[in-house]
Amino acid sequence: MEREITQVFLAEDEMQAGMVIAAFEEAGIPVLKKTRGSDGLSMIYGFRPILGIELYTAKEDEERAVEILLGLGLLNESEEKSGKLPLVSI
């Protein structure tokens, strides 16, 4: 069965991505992670990915993922109500 995926968050670094991934997995939401930029090469040498880390969930899990991001303080109510998720958290 094919599932449509959607980007729900752009993490600043590996630590933030790990925190979000752990929260999603604890809630039973599968998540895919993609490092932007140099295809993860910078991670091999210990550098922070300059362009961030994209996190994706299945489209049907998007609403629950947004609730988790709100709970973690990585998304605010006005962004959630506008329907436009921030893809950068600074």
Beta strands, then each sheet from edge to edge (+ up, - down):
strand 1: 5-11
strand 2: 32-35
strand 3: 53-58
sheet 1: 1+ 3- 2+
end
